[in-house]
Amino acid sequence: MRTASILAGLSVVLQLVAGQILAKDLADRQACSWEGHCAGAACDTENDCDGDLTCRAGRCASATTGGGIGGRPGRTTTTRRPAPTPTPTRGAACSWEGHCLGDECETENDCDGDLTCRAGRCANIAAPSTTIRRPTTTRRPTSTRRPTIRPTTTARPTPTSPATCEWEGHCLGATCAVDEDCDGDLACRSGRCANPTAGGPTTVVTLTTITLPPVVTDGPDEPEGPGSPGGCGTDLCLGASCTTDADCGHELLICKNGRCGL
């Protein structure tokens, strides 16, 4: 009876432990994103197992799982160590510097060619992936220049009438330097586009009439004085002898070379 009780107690304990292990494995499988490398999958190294799983006795298992039930190896709790840099078996040539075997990474897109990101390092592991791989080269086009097409003619449209202008900014009255700067039959006149057939501008000249004293000519001596035929007094006429401007007696006359003149 005593032996049966002991065996029954051990059976209960073993069932509880087995239930805990199965629950842990189930949780590990549900949290596994790398199909074929989850808890219980075959492995050679820790890099063959998903996430925090480790390789023990050829199987991926949780590093925190203890005891061995049903042929599953037992282990003690251990701290996950960084994965060692794997030895490449293919794809030894790397054309993307800084993203080669052993370089740091966050996703598989951070690694060159067929390399994959495992434990924060680019590794050479053939793993199924739905990630779109980028080209193994970073060459870019050497030029982004686009050809510029310009008109091959400089001909301007001819307006159907002087009042019609088809070349905006070059119409009647627009600024210009040469005739070619003006639309149609317009011509450049005084820096403005104008109609060459139209009459030119009219210049208005204002004339001012100035009455001057009579000119004195050398001739027979005539009586001098206010009553003389010339109508001017002594030394007050154009051409009269003088010494200073005041001798000429008129604001418009000056004394030049001894004679009153303009």
Backbone hydrogen bonds in HBPLUS format (Angstrom, degrees):
<---DONOR---> <-ACCEPTOR-->    atom                        ^
c    i                          cat <-CA-CA->   ^        H-A-AA   ^      H-
h    n   atom  resd res      DA  || num        DHA   H-A  angle D-A-AA Bond
n    s   type  num  typ     dist DA aas  dist angle  dist       angle   num
A0005-SER N   A0001-MET O   3.01 MM   4  6.27 153.3  2.08 147.2 154.0     1
A0006-ILE N   A0002-ARG O   3.02 MM   4  6.33 157.8  2.07 148.2 153.9     2
A0007-LEU N   A0003-THR O   2.93 MM   4  6.18 165.1  1.96 153.4 157.2     3
A0008-ALA N   A0004-ALA O   2.88 MM   4  6.05 153.3  1.95 144.3 152.1     4
A0009-GLY N   A0005-SER O   2.89 MM   4  6.15 154.0  1.96 146.7 153.7     5
A0010-LEU N   A0006-ILE O   2.93 MM   4  6.23 160.4  1.96 153.6 158.6     6
A0011-SER N   A0007-LEU O   2.94 MM   4  6.10 152.6  2.01 144.3 152.1     7
A0012-VAL N   A0008-ALA O   3.07 MM   4  6.37 153.5  2.14 145.2 151.3     8
A0013-VAL N   A0009-GLY O   3.06 MM   4  6.36 160.3  2.10 150.0 155.1     9
A0014-LEU N   A0010-LEU O   2.83 MM   4  6.04 166.9  1.85 154.4 158.1    10
A0015-GLN N   A0011-SER O   2.94 MM   4  6.11 152.1  2.02 144.3 151.9    11
A0016-LEU N   A0012-VAL O   2.99 MM   4  6.28 153.4  2.07 147.3 154.2    12
A0017-VAL N   A0013-VAL O   2.92 MM   4  6.23 165.7  1.94 157.1 160.6    13
A0018-ALA N   A0014-LEU O   2.85 MM   4  5.97 163.8  1.88 147.8 153.0    14
A0019-GLY N   A0015-GLN O   2.86 MM   4  6.00 151.8  1.94 141.6 149.6    15
A0020-GLN N   A0016-LEU O   2.97 MM   4  6.29 153.6  2.05 148.5 155.1    16
A0021-ILE N   A0017-VAL O   2.95 MM   4  6.26 161.6  1.98 153.7 158.7    17
A0022-LEU N   A0018-ALA O   2.88 MM   4  6.07 164.3  1.90 152.0 156.4    18
A0023-ALA N   A0019-GLY O   2.90 MM   4  6.04 154.7  1.96 143.7 151.1    19
A0024-LYS N   A0020-GLN O   2.89 MM   4  6.14 154.9  1.96 147.3 154.2    20
A0025-ASP N   A0021-ILE O   2.87 MM   4  6.14 162.9  1.90 153.7 158.3    21
A0026-LEU N   A0022-LEU O   2.88 MM   4  6.04 154.5  1.94 145.0 152.3    22
A0027-ALA N   A0023-ALA O   2.97 MM   4  6.22 154.1  2.04 144.0 150.7    23
A0028-ASP N   A0024-LYS O   2.86 MM   4  6.16 155.6  1.92 148.7 156.1    24
A0029-ARG N   A0025-ASP O   2.85 MM   4  6.09 153.9  1.92 148.1 155.1    25
A0030-GLN N   A0026-LEU O   2.97 MM   4  6.22 154.3  2.04 145.6 152.4    26
A0031-ALA N   A0027-ALA O   3.03 MM   4  6.24 140.2  2.20 143.1 153.3    27
A0032-CYS N   A0029-ARG O   3.27 MM   3  5.14 161.8  2.31 104.5 106.6    28
A0037-HIS N   A0034-TRP O   3.00 MM   3  5.65 147.2  2.11 145.6 147.0    29
A0050-ASP N   A0037-HIS O   2.87 MM  13  5.47 158.8  1.92 158.7 152.2    30
A0041-ALA N   A0038-CYS O   3.04 MM   3  5.61 165.1  2.06 137.7 139.5    31
A0040-GLY N   A0060-CYS O   2.56 MM  20  5.01 168.5  1.57 144.5 147.5    32
A0060-CYS N   A0041-ALA O   2.78 MM  19  5.35 150.4  1.87 150.6 160.8    33
A0043-CYS N   A0058-GLY O   3.07 MM  15  4.99 146.3  2.19 111.8 114.8    34
A0048-ASP N   A0045-THR O   3.02 MM   3  5.58 163.2  2.05 114.2 119.6    35
A0049-CYS N   A0046-GLU O   3.15 MM   3  5.56 167.0  2.17 114.4 117.5    36
A0053-LEU N   A0050-ASP O   2.96 MM   3  5.70 155.0  2.02 148.5 151.4    37
A0054-THR N   A0061-ALA O   2.80 MM   7  5.52 168.7  1.81 164.9 163.7    38
A0061-ALA N   A0054-THR O   2.87 MM   7  5.52 159.9  1.91 156.3 162.6    39
A0056-ARG N   A0059-ARG O   2.86 MM   3  5.37 170.9  1.86 155.4 153.5    40
A0059-ARG N   A0056-ARG O   3.04 MM   3  5.37 151.8  2.12 109.7 118.2    41
A0065-THR N   A0062-SER O   3.28 MM   3  5.43 165.5  2.31 106.8 111.2    42
A0072-ARG N   A0069-ILE O   3.15 MM   3  5.40 165.9  2.17 112.4 115.6    43
A0099-HIS N   A0096-TRP O   3.07 MM   3  5.70 148.9  2.17 144.2 145.5    44
A0112-ASP N   A0099-HIS O   2.87 MM  13  5.50 155.2  1.93 163.4 155.4    45
A0103-ASP N   A0100-CYS O   3.02 MM   3  5.60 166.6  2.04 136.8 139.8    46
A0102-GLY N   A0122-CYS O   2.79 MM  20  5.02 169.0  1.80 140.2 144.1    47
A0122-CYS N   A0103-ASP O   2.83 MM  19  5.50 150.0  1.92 154.0 164.1    48
A0105-CYS N   A0120-GLY O   3.10 MM  15  5.07 144.4  2.24 113.1 115.7    49
A0110-ASP N   A0107-THR O   3.01 MM   3  5.60 163.8  2.03 116.2 121.3    50
A0111-CYS N   A0108-GLU O   3.25 MM   3  5.62 168.0  2.26 113.4 115.5    51
A0115-LEU N   A0112-ASP O   2.95 MM   3  5.72 153.0  2.02 150.5 153.2    52
A0116-THR N   A0123-ALA O   2.79 MM   7  5.30 165.8  1.81 157.3 160.7    53
A0123-ALA N   A0116-THR O   2.66 MM   7  5.30 171.0  1.66 160.5 163.3    54
A0118-ARG N   A0121-ARG O   2.85 MM   3  5.41 170.7  1.86 159.0 156.4    55
A0121-ARG N   A0118-ARG O   3.05 MM   3  5.41 156.1  2.10 112.7 120.1    56
A0164-THR N   A0161-SER O   2.89 MM   3  5.33 161.3  1.92 118.7 125.0    57
A0170-HIS N   A0167-TRP O   3.01 MM   3  5.66 147.8  2.11 146.3 147.5    58
A0183-ASP N   A0170-HIS O   2.87 MM  13  5.43 155.7  1.92 162.0 153.8    59
A0174-ALA N   A0171-CYS O   2.97 MM   3  5.56 166.0  1.99 139.5 140.6    60
A0173-GLY N   A0193-CYS O   2.79 MM  20  4.97 163.2  1.82 134.9 140.8    61
A0193-CYS N   A0174-ALA O   2.81 MM  19  5.38 149.0  1.90 151.5 162.0    62
A0176-CYS N   A0191-GLY O   3.04 MM  15  5.03 144.3  2.17 115.4 117.6    63
A0181-ASP N   A0178-VAL O   3.05 MM   3  5.66 162.4  2.08 116.9 122.6    64
A0182-CYS N   A0179-ASP O   3.07 MM   3  5.69 165.1  2.09 122.1 124.5    65
A0186-LEU N   A0183-ASP O   2.94 MM   3  5.70 155.6  2.00 148.9 151.6    66
A0187-ALA N   A0194-ALA O   2.80 MM   7  5.40 168.8  1.82 163.0 164.2    67
A0194-ALA N   A0187-ALA O   2.71 MM   7  5.40 164.1  1.73 158.5 163.8    68
A0189-ARG N   A0192-ARG O   2.77 MM   3  5.33 172.7  1.78 158.8 156.2    69
A0192-ARG N   A0189-ARG O   3.07 MM   3  5.33 154.4  2.14 108.9 116.8    70
A0198-ALA N   A0195-ASN O   3.12 MM   3  5.56 158.6  2.17 113.2 119.8    71
A0216-VAL N   A0238-LEU O   2.53 MM  22  5.64 167.9  1.55 170.9 171.3    72
A0228-SER N   A0225-GLY O   3.03 MM   3  5.50 162.2  2.06 126.3 125.6    73
A0231-GLY N   A0228-SER O   3.04 MM   3  5.60 159.1  2.08 118.1 124.6    74
A0240-ALA N   A0237-CYS O   3.02 MM   3  5.38 159.8  2.06 130.8 132.0    75
A0239-GLY N   A0260-CYS O   2.70 MM  21  4.80 145.9  1.82 128.0 139.9    76
A0260-CYS N   A0240-ALA O   2.86 MM  20  5.45 146.8  1.97 150.4 161.4    77
A0242-CYS N   A0258-GLY O   2.96 MM  16  5.03 146.1  2.08 116.5 120.3    78
A0247-ASP N   A0244-THR O   3.04 MM   3  5.47 148.7  2.14 106.8 115.7    79
A0248-CYS N   A0245-ASP O   3.03 MM   3  5.58 159.0  2.07 114.1 120.4    80
A0253-LEU N   A0250-HIS O   3.11 MM   3  5.37 155.6  2.17 108.4 115.9    81
A0254-ILE N   A0261-GLY O   2.67 MM   7  5.43 164.1  1.70 160.5 166.1    82
A0261-GLY N   A0254-ILE O   2.79 MM   7  5.43 160.6  1.83 155.9 162.4    83
A0256-LYS N   A0259-ARG O   2.82 MM   3  5.37 170.7  1.83 158.0 154.8    84
A0259-ARG N   A0256-LYS O   3.01 MM   3  5.37 160.1  2.06 112.7 119.2    85
